[in-house]
Amino acid sequence: MNYLESIHYLEEEIGFASCPGLERITNLMEKLGNPEKKIKAVHVAGTNGKGSATAMLSSILHEGGYRTACYTSPHLEKYNERFLIDGKEISDEAFAQIITKTKEACDALVAEGKDAPTLFEVVTGAAFLYFAEENVDIAIIEVGLGGRFDATNIIENPILSIIMSISLDHTEFLGNSIEQISMEKAGIIKKSCPVVLYSQEELVYNIVKNTAEALQAPFYCQKGAEIKISSQTLEGTIFDVSSPSLAYDNLFLPLLGNHQVQNCVTVLDACEILKESGFPLTKNQIRTGISSTFWAGRMEICKESPLVMLDGAHNVDGIRRLAQSVRNYFENRKITLVLGVLGDKEYEQMAELILPFANQVVLTEPHSQRKLDANKLANIVLRKELPFYIEPEIENAYQKALKITAETDIILCCGSLYMIGALRSYILSI
């Protein structure tokens, strides 16, 4: 298959259906020769922050001189974004080749009467195969959904598991309580393999800690680390952190948002564990890696005059963190909000959190079958008595926002990664 044929195979022949469980991915990996067993992997789970942590850690390890792979999902613009080695996307040709090999394995499974893998399982299997063939030193693997039954959980002995912030999301798959979701995320912990936890509420902390102890997995969490922020601008954040195991001053973090500081502290903790696991890193390499981190579509500034910020916040906790950051960065600035969400999200609560920061709103619809009709969002905006416009097409929504926003003001776009991906492609193309 060529590149376009490989995309057609994934999206049209397989489709987007999701089905939890490890039997299909187990069969696929065996058919591919179990490439996941040939890779040293760091496994990263969490409701929010796992992508940022993956990006930071990947940048640090690359700076340390390690050939570093990175697997994330979903992509914003192209599937290639999910397969990174030393920060570079897989080429179209290499992507087509690796998907072709994986398709052949899937076809063989079906011929044997076994269930066909899902799209995410195929892409995950292809990623492991690609990284193994490229002989990477280490791979940072981001969980797709949950943890326990996620296809990436085929990893048997990660050198480290990281669990970032946990909150309610994907409740139809993971359960409708923090306890249930925490258990699903903790499902990536393996016997005797160390785990680092993002500092969070006591309930989550205890569930993850108890799971780790039951599996004799060394447990680490920077609970109570002292953090001092000396500067926080649209250029980035400068801060100090100190704890019994960490001591850094004047760290520069280019990722924007209050929450990114705690994400970074969790990554610093992970680096200390990696030092003891065959991946020594100097403080200077860690500093430089952090300062070089880039994570597209997450409080990313794409344009100035007016300043256009894209953020992939797509659940209640993500929107809450975005709202807190907007308060810090854009106090006394007029904001045009471009908002588009999926219908299976808690969109009313999301809107309630972000609308107080908007002066006017452009409502649009993500490129997804799960999109929420913009007119339904309009009913929420009506209650706020805000000026609003409905432009279902994302490109038209952006042009409308440009037309009604002064050069000194802000356009803030959020609500869905599907929307942010399409919007980012459009903005960078004009």
C-alpha positions in Angstrom: 0.0 0.0 0.0 1.1 3.6 -0.5 0.3 6.3 2.1 -3.2 7.2 0.9 -4.1 3.5 0.6 -2.8 2.9 4.2 -5.0 5.7 5.5 -8.0 4.3 3.6 -7.3 0.9 5.1 -7.3 2.3 8.6 -10.3 4.6 8.4 -12.5 3.0 5.8 -11.8 -0.8 5.9 -11.3 -1.0 9.7 -13.2 2.1 10.9 -13.2 3.9 14.2 -15.1 1.3 16.4 -13.5 0.8 19.9 -13.5 -2.5 21.7 -11.6 -2.8 25.0 -9.5 -6.0 25.7 -6.0 -7.4 25.1 -6.8 -10.6 23.2 -6.6 -9.0 19.7 -3.5 -7.0 20.4 -1.8 -10.0 22.0 -2.6 -12.1 18.8 -1.3 -9.3 16.6 1.9 -8.8 18.5 2.6 -12.6 18.3 2.0 -12.6 14.6 4.5 -9.6 14.3 7.1 -11.4 16.3 6.5 -9.6 19.6 8.4 -6.4 18.8 7.2 -4.8 22.1 9.5 -7.2 23.9 12.5 -5.9 22.1 11.9 -2.3 23.3 12.7 -0.6 26.6 9.6 1.4 27.3 8.2 4.0 29.6 4.4 3.7 29.9 2.4 6.9 30.5 -1.3 7.0 31.6 -3.6 9.7 32.9 -6.7 11.7 32.0 -4.8 14.9 31.4 -1.1 15.7 31.2 0.1 12.4 29.7 0.9 13.9 26.3 2.8 16.8 27.9 4.7 14.5 30.1 5.5 12.3 27.1 6.8 15.3 25.1 8.9 16.5 28.0 10.5 13.2 28.8 11.1 12.5 25.1 12.9 15.8 24.7 15.0 15.2 27.8 16.1 11.7 26.8 16.9 12.9 23.3 19.0 15.6 24.8 20.7 12.9 26.9 21.9 11.3 23.7 19.4 8.4 23.5 17.6 7.4 20.4 14.2 8.1 21.7 10.8 7.0 20.3 7.5 8.5 21.2 4.0 7.1 20.6 1.0 9.3 21.3 -2.6 9.6 20.3 -4.8 11.0 18.9 -3.0 13.0 16.2 -3.9 16.6 15.3 -3.3 16.6 11.6 -1.7 13.3 10.4 -1.2 9.8 11.7 2.6 10.4 11.3 2.5 12.5 14.4 1.9 9.4 16.5 5.3 7.8 15.5 8.2 10.0 16.5 11.9 9.2 16.8 14.1 11.9 18.2 11.2 14.3 17.6 10.9 13.6 13.9 7.7 12.2 12.4 7.7 8.9 10.5 7.8 9.6 6.7 4.8 8.9 4.6 6.7 6.1 2.9 7.8 4.4 6.1 4.3 4.8 7.5 2.8 3.0 4.5 5.4 0.2 4.7 4.8 -0.4 8.4 1.0 -0.4 8.1 1.3 -2.7 5.1 3.2 -5.2 7.2 0.7 -4.9 10.1 -2.2 -5.4 7.7 -0.6 -8.6 6.4 -0.5 -9.9 10.0 -4.1 -8.8 10.6 -5.2 -10.6 7.4 -3.4 -13.8 8.6 -5.2 -13.6 12.0 -8.6 -13.3 10.3 -7.8 -16.2 8.0 -7.2 -18.2 11.1 -10.7 -17.4 12.4 -9.5 -14.8 15.0 -11.0 -11.4 15.6 -9.6 -8.5 13.5 -7.8 -5.9 15.5 -9.3 -2.4 15.9 -7.8 0.7 14.3 -6.0 1.7 17.5 -4.7 -1.8 17.9 -3.3 -1.8 14.4 -1.6 1.5 14.8 -0.2 0.5 18.2 1.1 -2.7 16.8 2.7 -0.8 13.8 4.3 1.6 16.2 6.0 -1.2 18.2 7.2 -2.8 15.0 8.6 0.4 13.7 10.4 1.3 16.9 11.9 -2.2 17.1 13.0 -2.1 13.5 14.6 1.3 14.0 16.4 -0.1 17.1 15.6 2.8 19.4 17.2 3.0 22.8 13.9 3.8 24.6 10.3 4.4 23.7 7.8 6.6 25.6 4.4 5.0 25.1 1.3 7.0 25.8 -1.9 5.1 26.8 -4.8 5.7 24.4 -7.8 5.1 26.6 -7.8 4.1 30.3 -4.9 1.7 30.9 -5.8 -1.8 32.0 -7.5 -2.9 28.7 -5.7 -0.4 26.5 -3.7 -1.9 23.6 -0.5 -0.3 24.8 -0.8 -2.4 28.0 0.7 -5.2 26.0 4.0 -3.9 27.5 4.9 -6.6 30.1 8.0 -5.0 31.8 8.2 -1.3 31.4 11.3 0.3 32.9 8.9 2.9 34.4 5.2 3.6 34.5 3.9 7.1 34.9 0.4 8.1 35.9 -0.6 11.7 35.4 -3.6 13.7 36.6 -6.8 11.5 36.9 -10.3 12.9 36.5 -13.7 11.9 35.0 -13.6 11.3 31.2 -14.6 8.5 28.9 -17.0 7.3 31.6 -18.8 5.0 29.1 -15.7 2.9 28.9 -13.9 3.5 32.2 -16.6 3.9 34.8 -18.5 6.8 36.3 -16.5 7.4 39.4 -12.9 8.6 40.2 -12.4 5.3 42.1 -13.2 3.2 39.0 -11.2 5.3 36.6 -8.2 5.3 39.0 -8.3 1.6 39.0 -8.3 1.5 35.2 -5.3 3.8 35.0 -3.5 1.9 37.7 -3.9 -1.2 35.5 -0.6 -0.3 33.7 1.4 -1.0 36.9 3.4 -4.2 36.5 5.0 -6.4 39.2 8.3 -5.0 40.5 8.3 -2.1 37.9 8.6 1.3 39.4 5.7 3.8 39.1 5.7 7.6 39.4 2.4 9.4 40.2 1.4 13.0 39.6 0.6 14.6 42.9 -3.2 14.6 43.3 -6.1 14.0 45.6 -5.8 11.5 48.5 -8.4 9.1 47.0 -6.5 8.7 43.8 -3.1 8.7 45.6 -4.2 5.8 47.9 -5.6 3.7 45.0 -2.5 3.9 42.9 -0.1 3.5 45.9 -2.0 0.4 47.1 -2.0 -1.1 43.7 1.8 -0.5 43.4 2.4 -2.0 46.9 0.3 -5.1 46.0 2.5 -5.6 42.9 5.7 -4.9 44.8 6.3 -2.0 42.4 8.5 0.9 43.8 6.2 3.9 44.2 7.2 7.6 43.9 5.2 10.8 44.2 6.4 14.3 44.7 3.6 15.1 47.1 4.4 18.3 48.9 7.3 19.4 46.7 7.9 23.1 47.2 7.4 25.1 44.0 8.2 28.7 43.6 7.3 30.5 40.3 9.4 33.5 39.6 8.1 34.4 36.1 5.0 33.3 34.1 4.5 34.9 30.7 3.5 33.9 27.2 7.2 33.0 26.6 7.1 30.3 29.3 7.4 29.8 33.0 10.5 30.0 35.2 10.3 28.2 38.5 12.2 26.5 41.3 11.4 23.1 42.8 12.7 21.5 46.0 11.9 18.3 47.8 14.0 15.6 49.6 14.8 14.0 46.2 14.7 17.1 43.8 16.4 20.4 43.7 16.3 22.7 40.7 16.3 26.4 40.4 15.4 28.7 37.5 14.0 25.9 35.3 12.5 27.3 32.1 9.4 25.5 30.8 8.0 26.7 27.4 4.7 24.8 27.8 2.1 27.3 28.9 -0.4 26.8 31.7 -0.3 26.6 35.5 -0.8 22.8 35.3 2.4 22.3 33.2 4.6 23.1 36.2 3.2 20.1 38.2 3.4 18.0 35.0 7.1 19.0 34.8 7.8 18.1 38.5 6.4 14.6 37.8 8.7 14.3 34.8 11.7 15.4 37.0 10.8 12.6 39.4 10.7 10.2 36.5 14.1 11.3 35.4 15.5 10.3 38.8 14.2 6.8 38.4 15.5 6.5 34.8 19.0 7.4 36.1 18.9 4.2 38.2 17.5 2.2 35.3 20.3 2.5 32.8 19.6 6.0 31.4 21.8 8.4 33.3 20.9 12.0 32.7 22.8 15.1 33.9 21.0 18.1 35.3 22.0 20.2 32.4 20.6 17.7 29.9 17.3 17.7 31.9 17.2 21.5 31.9 17.9 21.7 28.2 15.4 19.0 27.4 12.6 20.7 29.3 13.4 24.1 27.8 13.3 22.5 24.3 9.9 20.8 24.7 7.1 21.5 22.2 3.6 20.0 22.3 1.3 21.2 19.5 -2.2 22.3 20.1 -1.8 22.7 23.9 -2.0 26.4 24.8 -0.1 26.9 21.5 0.1 30.4 20.1 -0.3 30.2 16.3 -0.7 33.8 15.4 -0.3 37.3 16.8 -2.3 40.5 16.2 -4.7 39.2 17.3 -3.1 36.6 19.4 -4.6 33.2 18.5 -4.2 30.4 21.1 -5.2 26.8 20.4 -5.8 24.4 23.3 -6.9 20.8 23.1 -8.8 20.9 26.4 -11.6 18.5 25.7 -13.0 17.4 29.1 -14.1 19.2 32.3 -10.7 18.9 34.1 -8.9 20.2 31.0 -11.2 23.1 30.5 -10.9 24.0 34.2 -7.1 24.1 33.9 -7.4 26.2 30.8 -9.7 28.6 32.6 -7.2 29.0 35.4 -4.4 29.8 33.0 -6.5 32.2 31.0 -7.1 34.1 34.2 -3.3 34.4 34.7 -2.2 35.2 31.2 -5.1 37.3 29.8 -6.4 39.4 32.7 -8.1 42.5 31.4 -7.8 41.3 27.8 -10.9 40.9 25.6 -11.4 37.3 24.4 -13.2 35.9 21.5 -13.9 32.2 22.2 -14.1 29.7 19.4 -15.8 26.7 20.9 -16.7 23.3 19.4 -17.2 20.1 21.4 -18.2 16.5 21.1 -21.7 15.4 22.1 -20.5 12.6 24.4 -18.6 15.0 26.7 -19.9 16.9 29.7 -20.3 20.0 27.4 -22.6 21.9 29.6 -20.1 21.9 32.5 -17.3 22.6 30.1 -19.1 25.7 28.7 -20.0 26.9 32.2 -16.3 26.9 33.1 -14.9 28.7 30.1 -17.7 31.1 29.1 -17.1 33.6 32.0 -13.8 34.5 30.4 -15.3 35.3 27.0 -16.5 38.6 25.7 -18.0 37.0 22.6 -18.3 33.5 21.2 -18.1 31.8 17.8 -19.7 28.3 18.0 -18.5 25.6 15.6 -18.5 21.8 15.2 -15.5 19.4 15.2 -14.8 17.1 12.3 -16.3 14.0 14.0 -19.4 12.0 13.8 -19.6 12.6 17.6 -19.8 16.4 17.2 -22.3 18.4 19.1 -24.7 20.5 17.0 -23.6 24.2 17.5 -27.2 25.2 18.1 -27.3 23.1 21.3 -24.2 25.0 22.5 -26.0 28.2 21.7 -28.7 27.4 24.2 -26.0 27.5 27.0 -24.5 30.7 25.7 -27.9 32.4 25.6 -28.2 32.0 29.3 -24.9 34.0 29.7 -26.2 36.9 27.6 -23.0 36.9 25.5 -22.8 37.9 21.8 -22.5 34.8 19.8 -22.3 33.5 16.2 -22.9 30.1 14.8 -20.5 28.9 12.1 -20.6 25.1 11.9 -17.6 25.0 9.4 -14.4 25.4 11.3 -12.7 27.5 8.7 -15.7 29.9 8.6 -15.7 30.1 12.4 -12.0 31.1 12.4 -12.6 33.8 9.7 -15.6 35.1 11.7 -13.5 35.3 14.8 -10.8 37.2 13.0 -13.4 39.7 11.6 -14.9 40.5 15.0 -11.6 40.6 17.1 -9.4 43.6 17.4 -5.7 43.2 16.8 -4.9 43.8 20.5 -7.4 41.2 21.7 -7.3 37.4 22.0 -8.9 34.5 20.0 -9.0 31.4 22.2 -10.0 28.1 20.5 -10.8 25.0 22.6 -13.3 22.2 23.2 -12.1 19.3 21.0 -8.8 17.9 19.7 -10.6 17.2 16.4 -11.4 20.8 16.1 -8.0 22.0 17.1 -6.3 19.7 14.6 -8.4 21.0 11.7 -8.1 24.6 12.9 -4.3 24.3 13.3 -3.9 22.9 9.7 -6.1 25.7 8.3 -4.3 28.5 10.2 -0.8 27.3 9.2 -1.9 27.0 5.6 -3.1 30.6 5.1 
